[in-house]
Amino acid sequence: MEKIDWLSVRAKIKKENYIELEKYCKANKTTISYYIRSLIEKNNPSNVSLKKAGTVSFKFNPSKDTFSFELDYDDGEKEVIAEELSLEFMDAMKKSIKRAITERDEHINKKLKSSVALTSMKRMKGGGQNVKS
């Protein structure tokens, strides 16, 4: 079993916030330490949003008969996600992706290949009387 090195984290908070935190932890039968640790682990600062655009690409390496999975960012940067992926792995992933897309299509009742998901729409105010044709 791997030994874990623990470090302490301290922060000052307002008294009313501490009282609410204490009540919350008692109601959920947990400790303040456990609750704060779980918040930090769920919101790991190393997992921040990239806010970058790019394309996903798979590349074939004929000399090794393997594939690589890469991200090609619009700013010219490239990142290799995985290397030396076998044909069997790629086939399994392709089947898994197709199955997941089929499940999604069934979930949103997609019937036509050209249809796209419509997740939310707001009605225009005025009922269309201000629209000119």
C-alpha positions in Angstrom: 0.0 0.0 0.0 1.3 3.4 -0.9 2.2 5.8 1.9 0.5 9.2 1.7 2.2 12.3 2.9 -0.3 14.7 4.5 0.0 18.4 4.8 -2.3 20.8 6.7 -4.1 23.7 5.1 -5.5 26.6 7.2 -7.7 29.6 6.3 -9.5 32.3 8.3 -13.2 32.6 7.7 -15.9 34.7 9.2 -17.5 33.3 12.4 -21.0 33.0 10.8 -19.5 31.0 7.9 -17.7 28.7 10.4 -21.0 28.2 12.4 -22.8 27.3 9.1 -20.0 24.9 8.1 -20.1 23.2 11.5 -23.9 22.8 11.3 -23.6 21.4 7.7 -20.9 18.9 8.7 -22.9 17.7 11.8 -26.0 17.3 9.8 -24.1 15.2 7.2 -22.2 13.2 9.9 -18.8 14.3 8.6 -15.9 16.3 9.9 -14.9 19.8 8.8 -11.5 18.4 7.8 -13.0 15.7 5.6 -15.5 18.1 4.0 -12.8 20.7 3.1 -10.4 17.9 1.8 -13.2 16.6 -0.4 -13.9 20.1 -1.8 -10.2 20.6 -2.6 -9.9 17.2 -4.2 -13.1 17.8 -6.3 -11.8 21.2 -7.4 -8.2 20.2 -8.1 -6.4 23.4 -9.2 -4.3 21.4 -11.7 -7.4 20.5 -13.6 -8.2 24.0 -15.0 -10.0 24.8 -18.2 -7.7 25.3 -21.2 -9.9 27.8 -23.0 -8.1 26.8 -26.2 -9.5 25.7 -29.6 -8.1 23.0 -31.7 -8.8 19.7 -33.4 -8.5 16.1 -32.3 -6.5 13.8 -34.5 -5.3 10.2 -34.7 -2.1 9.6 -36.6 -0.8 6.3 -37.9 2.8 5.3 -37.5 3.6 2.8 -40.2 7.1 1.9 -38.9 5.6 0.7 -35.6 2.1 -0.2 -36.9 0.6 1.9 -34.1 -1.5 5.0 -33.7 -1.2 8.2 -31.6 -3.9 10.4 -30.3 -3.1 14.1 -30.5 -4.6 17.5 -29.9 -3.6 20.1 -32.5 -4.4 23.6 -31.1 -5.3 26.5 -33.3 -2.3 28.4 -31.9 0.1 25.8 -33.4 0.7 23.9 -30.2 0.4 20.2 -30.3 -0.2 17.8 -27.4 0.2 14.0 -27.6 -2.5 12.4 -25.4 -1.5 8.7 -26.1 1.1 6.9 -28.2 1.6 3.4 -29.5 -2.1 2.5 -29.5 -2.8 -0.8 -31.2 -5.2 -1.5 -34.0 -7.2 -3.6 -31.5 -7.5 -0.7 -29.1 -8.5 1.7 -31.9 -11.2 -0.8 -33.1 -12.6 -1.2 -29.5 -12.6 2.6 -29.1 -14.4 3.1 -32.5 -17.1 0.6 -31.4 -17.5 2.2 -28.0 -17.8 5.7 -29.6 -20.4 4.5 -32.1 -22.4 2.8 -29.3 -22.3 6.0 -27.1 -23.4 8.2 -30.1 -26.2 5.8 -30.8 -27.3 5.9 -27.2 -27.3 9.7 -27.3 -29.2 9.8 -30.6 -31.9 7.6 -29.0 -31.9 9.7 -25.9 -32.6 12.9 -27.8 -35.0 11.1 -30.2 -32.8 11.9 -33.3 -34.4 10.3 -36.4 -32.6 12.0 -39.3 -28.9 11.9 -40.0 -29.0 15.7 -40.7 -30.7 16.5 -37.4 -28.7 18.3 -34.7 -29.4 18.5 -30.9 -31.4 21.4 -29.8 -30.7 21.9 -26.1 -32.4 25.1 -25.3 -34.3 27.9 -27.1 -35.9 31.0 -25.9 -39.1 32.3 -27.5 -38.9 35.7 -29.0 -41.1 38.3 -27.4 -43.9 39.8 -29.4 -45.2 36.7 -31.0 -43.6 37.6 -34.4 -45.7 40.7 -35.2 -42.5 42.7 -35.6 -40.9 40.4 -38.1 -41.1 41.6 -41.7 -40.8 39.2 -44.6 
